[in-house]
Amino acid sequence: MAEFVLVAGARLGAWAWEEVAPLLRAAGHGVHPLTLSGLADKRGVPAGQQTHVQDVVGEVERRDLREVVLVGHSYAGVPVGQAAGRIGDRLARVVFVDAEVPVDGASFASAWPDGGEALRACLAENGGFWPVATAAHFEGQDLTEDQIARIVRGATPHPGATLVEPAVLVRPLDELPATYVGCRYDGGEPDDLDDADDVVRRLLAGGRWRLVEMDTGHWPMFSRPRELARILLDEVAV
């Protein structure tokens, strides 16, 4: 039996896994959807990048979990990738779902084309938070109108410090047993594999990482929950 710790991306909380978690539990695994500090039901809790890393590590240690599969979606790949290197032999696998991966000394914003300047300006204008995205942000991502409305309704402003503070890796990512789930969807057509981030491509070339593709948009826990759950279950058997 695996113990899945599920962490959704920016502005989201544990609620984002409501359709995936029951499918994993039905297969006999432990499932622990996690809300990061400052978001959803933990809104108002001060948070920086290392707070979010400790949120993940703390969940594993508090529950004394073993055979842990850490799952990080989008932004959450940054804290999850750091946490994966800190839980030692408790880790069975880490799965990055269309996620950013941490680079030692770099922040989530560092990967932006302008180095994160536009994001920093946005945070300054919004009291240090990344505001909730509008419904238009989710169009063309294989989501129904109801799914988009659900995401927008459940989202909360994201604490900005977590986006601009640097990652601290205690174990190289290429040493981790890992899977990258790439969501290759743009207006109904799968994208090229070459669109993968340079860092991710290098990690995939190292031999310990696997690539799985989904023909859907960036929020597969909403658009294709059953397919995503099946992928996660398959990765337990790797």
N, C-alpha and C positions, 0 to 999 in steps of 0.2 A: 504493500500500500504506500502510495506517495502522499505527501502533504503539500498541497498547492497553496502558495501565498500569492494572491492576485492583486496587482497594483495598477490602477488605471492612470491615464495621463493627466496633463494639466487641466485644472478646473473641475475635475471629476472626483468621485469618491467610491467607496465600496459598492454603492448602489449600482454602479455601471456594470457589475458582473451578475446581475440578478437572473439573467437567462442562461449564463454559462455555468455558474456554480452548481445548480441542481443536477446538471448532466454529469459533472465530474463526481459528485457525491453518489449518484446512482450507479456509477461504475465502481464504487467501493473505496474511494479515496477521501482523505481529509481535505477540506477546502476552507481557506481563510481569506476572504476578501478584506482588503485593508484600505482604510482612509488615511491619507497622509495628513500631518499636522497643518492646520490653517484652512482646510478644505471641508466642504459638505458638513457632516455632523461634528467635525473638529474645527469649524470656522471660528476664527478669533484667537486660535492658539498660535503664538509667535513661531515662525519657522524660517530657518536657513537651509542651505543645501545639506549640511551634515545632520540637521534635525531629521530630514526625510530619510537619510541613510539609517539613522538610529531607529526611526519608526519601524523599518523593515527588520533590522537586526533584533530589535527588542521584541517584535512579534514572534520571531522564531525562538528566541531564548525564553521568553515568558511562558510560552506554551510547551517548551522543551520538545520542539519538533525535530524529527529525523527524516531522512529521505526527502528532503525539501526540494520542491520545484518552485523556484522564484519566477514569477511572470511579471514583466514590466512592459506596459504599453506606452508608446510615444515618449513624452517627457520622463515618465517613470523609469525608463530604461537607464537613466543616469544614476538615480539613487539605488536602483535594484542591482545594477552592474557593480557598484561599489560594495553593496551589502553581500553580494555573492562571494566576494573574496574575503569576507570577515566572519563567515559562519563555519569555516573549516569543513570537517568531514560530515557535517549535517547536510551539505549541499549535494543533491543528486543531479540537478540540471538547472540552468537558467535559460529562460525563454524570453527573447526580445520581440514583442509584437509591434512591428512597424515602428520601431523605437529608435530614439537617440541612444548611442552608447557612450559611456563616460570616457573621457580622455584625461589622463592625469594632469592636473594644473589648469585645465580648461573648463569653462562653464557650458551650460546648455546654450546660452546666447552666443558663445564663441563660434559655433558652426554656422551662424547666420551670415549671409553674403556680405553684410556691412559690419561684421564683427559684433553685432548686437546693439549698435548705436540706436537704431530705431526702437528696439525693444526698451532700452534704458530710458529713452525719451518718453515712451508710452507709460512706463512705470512712474516716472516723475510726475506726469500729468494726472495720474490716477492714485495718488496717495501711496505709492509703493506696491500697487497690485496690478496684475495683468487682467484687464476686464474680461468679462464673459463675452464670448463671440456671438454674433448675431446668427440668425437662421441661414443667411446667405453664405456664411462660411462653410456650411456643411453640404451645400448643393453639389451635385456631380460626384457624390461619394457613395453611391449605391444605397442610399438611405431613403426610407419613405418619409412623407411629411410628418407622420405621427412619431417616427423615430427621431427626426430632427427636433420636433417640439419637445420630446422627452429629454433629449440631451440639453437643450437650451434651458428648459425649466429646472433641471436638476443641477446645472453648473453653478459654481461659485467663483468669484474673483480669486486668482491664484497669487499667493505671496511671492513678491518679486525677488526677494533675496535668494530664493531657491533656484532662480533662473540665471543669476549673474555671479553667484559664488562658485569657486572652482571645485572640481572633483578631486578626490584624494584616493588613489588606488593603492591598496596594500598587496594586491596580487595581480599580475598581468592578465588582461582579459583573454589572451590567447591560450592561457593555461586552463581556462574554465571549460567544462563540458557544456556546450551552449547550442541553442537553436535560434536562428533569426527567421521570423515569419514576416516576409515581405508582402505588403498589400499592393498589388500591381493593377490599379484600376484608374482609368481616366476617361470619363465619358462613355463607359461601357467596354473599353478595350484594354487588355492587359498591357502594361508598359514593358519596355526592354529591361532585361536583367542589368544592363549596363547603367541603368539609372540609380543603382544601389550606391549608397554613400561610399566614398573612398576608404574610410576607416573600416567599414563593415566588409568591403570586398577583401581587404587585406586579412581580416580576421577569418573570413570564410576560406581563404587560401591556405590558412595555417594547418588545417587538418582536423582540428578538434571541434569546429563549428559546422553545423548543418544549416542549409537553406531550405525553407519550405515557402512556397508561394501560394497566395490566395488571390483569386480574381474578384476582389472587392475593394472598397475604399478604406480609409484610415481608421475607421471605428468598427472593426469586425465583430466586437462583442455585441453590437447592436444590429449590424447588417447581416451577419452570418454566424450567429451564436453556436448553432449545432456543428457547423464545419470547424469553427475555432476550437470547440470542445474536443472534437475528434482528433484534431491535430495535437492538442495538448496531451490527450490520452496516448496517442501513438508515440509521442516523445518520451513518455515514461518507460516505454519498452526498449528504447534505443540502448 
